[in-house]
Amino acid sequence: MMIIKIGGSMKKLLGVSLSLCGFLYLMFLLTLYPMLVSGYGSHEQMVLNENNQFTDALYLNGDISVRLISDTPFTVKIDGEKVGEFKIYSARFKGEHLIEVESNKECVIYAELKQHPSLKNYILSLLLISGGIVIVWEEKRAT
């Protein structure tokens, strides 16, 4: 059996590297990850009038927030059921859903999609940060 002994400066480097990786991963989860909605992007614009409507089937495995914004009232249907008439509509979905947006007047609607990281992702980033801090702290105590 071979035992590898790591020197003090290497442990500090390992600890700082783990903490840095955890911090960067946490920043990714809070800033970029919400905008990376697979197959959809994060923003979309729709132009509606009395002759057309917008229908989109969201096939999502995660936790997604949808926000629709317009100056003109529009009607929202989720899975074929009328939800109501809105100028601003926000909802959070998991799984597959059919979203329909209609308007009797000409209307420009901006759609924003935002995904939410799972709790496992946050726990992983915090474990990396705290693991790195513990390694640095233990090495500092040993010297």
C-alpha positions in Angstrom: 0.0 0.0 0.0 1.3 3.4 -1.0 0.5 6.5 1.0 1.0 9.9 -0.7 1.7 12.7 1.7 0.7 16.1 0.5 2.7 19.1 1.7 1.1 22.1 3.5 1.2 24.5 0.5 -0.5 21.8 -1.7 -3.3 21.3 0.9 -3.8 25.1 1.0 -3.9 25.1 -2.8 -6.4 22.2 -2.8 -8.6 24.0 -0.3 -8.6 27.3 -2.1 -9.3 25.5 -5.4 -12.2 23.6 -4.0 -13.7 26.8 -2.4 -13.2 28.7 -5.7 -14.8 26.0 -7.7 -17.8 25.9 -5.3 -18.1 29.7 -5.4 -18.0 29.8 -9.2 -20.5 27.0 -9.5 -22.8 28.8 -7.1 -22.5 32.0 -9.2 -23.3 30.0 -12.3 -26.4 28.6 -10.7 -27.6 32.0 -9.6 -26.9 33.9 -12.9 -26.4 31.9 -16.1 -28.2 28.6 -15.3 -31.7 30.2 -15.0 -31.4 31.6 -18.6 -30.3 28.3 -20.2 -33.8 26.8 -20.9 -33.0 23.8 -23.2 -34.7 24.1 -26.6 -36.4 27.4 -25.8 -33.9 30.1 -24.9 -34.8 32.6 -22.2 -36.8 35.3 -24.1 -39.3 35.2 -26.9 -41.5 37.8 -28.5 -45.0 37.0 -30.0 -47.2 39.2 -32.2 -50.8 38.4 -31.9 -54.0 39.6 -33.5 -57.6 38.4 -33.9 -56.6 36.0 -36.6 -53.8 34.2 -34.9 -52.8 32.8 -31.5 -49.6 31.4 -30.0 -49.4 27.8 -28.8 -46.4 26.3 -27.3 -45.9 22.9 -25.7 -43.4 23.0 -22.9 -41.6 19.7 -22.6 -39.5 20.3 -19.5 -38.0 18.0 -16.9 -37.2 20.7 -14.5 -38.7 23.5 -12.6 -39.5 26.5 -14.9 -41.0 29.9 -14.4 -42.9 31.5 -17.3 -43.7 35.2 -17.4 -45.7 36.9 -20.2 -45.9 40.7 -20.4 -47.9 43.0 -22.7 -49.4 46.4 -22.9 -52.6 44.9 -24.3 -54.7 42.3 -22.4 -54.3 38.7 -23.6 -55.9 35.4 -22.7 -53.9 32.4 -21.3 -54.9 28.8 -21.5 -52.9 26.1 -19.7 -53.5 22.5 -20.9 -56.7 23.6 -22.7 -58.2 25.3 -19.6 -58.7 29.1 -19.7 -56.7 30.7 -16.8 -57.9 34.3 -17.5 -57.1 37.6 -19.2 -53.9 39.3 -18.2 -51.4 42.1 -19.0 -48.8 40.3 -16.9 -49.0 36.6 -16.3 -46.5 34.6 -14.2 -46.5 30.9 -13.3 -44.1 28.1 -12.3 -44.4 24.7 -14.0 -42.9 21.2 -13.7 -43.2 18.6 -16.4 -45.1 18.9 -19.7 -47.7 21.6 -20.3 -49.5 23.2 -23.3 -49.5 27.0 -23.1 -51.9 28.9 -25.4 -52.0 32.7 -25.6 -54.7 34.5 -27.6 -55.8 38.1 -28.1 -58.7 39.8 -29.9 -56.6 42.9 -30.6 -53.1 43.3 -32.0 -50.7 42.7 -29.2 -47.0 42.2 -28.7 -46.2 39.8 -25.8 -42.8 39.2 -24.4 -42.2 35.8 -22.9 -39.5 35.0 -20.3 -38.6 31.5 -19.3 -36.4 30.9 -16.3 -35.4 27.5 -14.9 -34.7 26.9 -11.2 -31.7 24.8 -10.1 -32.5 21.8 -7.9 -31.6 21.8 -4.2 -28.9 19.1 -5.0 -27.0 21.7 -7.1 -27.0 24.3 -4.3 -25.9 21.6 -1.8 -23.0 20.5 -4.0 -21.7 24.1 -4.4 -21.9 24.7 -0.6 -20.2 21.4 0.1 -17.3 22.4 -2.2 -17.0 25.8 -0.6 -17.1 24.5 3.0 -14.8 21.5 2.2 -12.2 23.9 0.8 -12.5 26.2 3.9 -12.1 23.2 6.2 -9.0 22.1 4.4 -7.4 25.5 4.6 -8.4 26.0 8.2 -7.0 22.6 9.3 -3.8 23.3 7.5 -3.5 26.7 9.1 -4.1 25.2 12.5 -1.4 22.5 11.9 1.2 25.1 11.3 
